[in-house]
Each structure stands twice: as C-alpha cells, then as structure tokens.
Amino acid sequence: RYPQDVELVRSLVAGLHAAPAPLPRGGTLTARRFLQLGLLLGSASGFEALHDLLELARPPSADGLPDATSSLPDLFLLEVEAAQQHFETNPIYWLLHEAIYCDGGGGGGGG
C-alpha cells in the first residue's frame, strides 16, 4: 500500500544493525525489535498506523532516508515504545496468541 516505505524500512534496519538506538524511556531499539512492528499489520488499521510511524522517522533530507550519521527523532522513538508497550505489559498474551497457529500436523487432506 505504501511502496515508498520499503526503502525507508531497509535503511532503518541497516542503520539499527550498525548502531542500535537508545529509547527515551530505557531499552534499545535494535533492528530485530524494529521489525516486530510488523505485527501492526495484523490489525484493521495496521498499514496506516505503521506508515504514520515510519513518516516520523523520515528525515528532511533530499532522498528522505536516514543516513548513518543522523539519529532517529525522539518522537519516532517514543511512538515505537508506545506501539510496543503491549508486548511489555502483556507478554503471555502474545506468546499464547501465536501458539494458536501451531495446531499440529499440517497436511492438505480434508476431514
């Protein structure tokens, strides 16, 4: 839906691999933690929510992509924390929610 976000995500992941970013309220934004934001895509408004979040990371440079020397905006980092707070306050829910997809043997036979 938002093809212009693809290069931004790639740039952010590469930058976070090289230098994870400290989060304002503690913790560290690593590439792996950033990619967990993809869970937003499972909700009805997830594409828009993720796009809006990514727009906060877009620097006002010519190509709109962060470079290795720029730091991520505080507002972006705060919004990342807010988007992921459910992981921190409800860890059992996320663990059990994903487990419902692991119901045993696959197989294409009906039954």
N, C-alpha and C positions, 0 to 999 in steps of 0.2 A: 504494500500500500504506500509506503514511503521509501522509494528507491534511493533517494538522496541520503538516507540514514545509513546505508550499507557501508560506505567508505568511512563515515564518522565512527561507526562501531569498530571497524577494523583498526582505525587509527587509535581509538581509545584503548582497545585490547593490547595493541602493540606497546603503547606508552605505559600501560599498567603492568605489562610483563617486565618492562625495563625498570620501572620505578613505581611501585605501588604508592598510592596516595593516602596520607593520613586523613581520617574522617574527623569532622569537627567535634563530635561527642565521644571520641575514642574509637579505637579499632582502625583497621586498614582496608582500603578499597584495593583489592587485588583484581587481576583480570578474571579469575575464577568467580569471585564474588560479584563482579560487574555482570558477568554472563548469566548469573542467576536471575537477573532482572527479566530474562526471557520468560519467566513464569507469569509475568503480567499478561503475556499473550493468550493465556488461557481464560481470561475474563472477557466479557462483552465489550468493554471499552479499553481493552488492553493495548491495542495498536496505537490508539490516540494517546493513552497515558504514557507509553514508552516513547513515542515520538516527542511529546511535550517535554519529557525528562531529558531526552537527548538534545533538544534545542537549547537547554540550559548549559550544556557542555560546549556548544559550538562557539568558538572564539570569533571575534570580528575581523579575522584575517582575510586575505584575498581568496583563499580556497575554502575557508570555513572549517578547516581541520586543525585540531590541536597539534602542536609540534613538541618535540622532546624538551624544549626549554620552557614551555608555558605550564603553569599549574592550573588545575581544574578549578572553576569558580566555586566559591563557598556555597552558593545557592544550589548548584548542582549536587554537591556532596551532601548537603542537608536533605535534599529531596531523595537521593539514593538511600540515605538512612531511613527516611520516612517510608519509602516504598518497601523496605526490607524489614521493618520493625515486626511484622507478623512472624517472620522466621525466628526472631529472637524471643518473642513473648509466647509463641505457640509452637514450639519445636515438635511436640508429639503429633500435633495435627498434621503437619507437613509430612512427617515420617509415615503415618498411617494412611494419609491420603494417597501418597504414591504407591503404597503397598497394595491398594485395591486393584491396581493394574497387573499385579503378579499373581494370577489365579491358577497357576499350574500349567499343565501341558497345553501346548498350542494345538495345532492340527486344524485342518480345514474341513474335516468331516462334520456334518450337521448332527443334530442329535436330539 
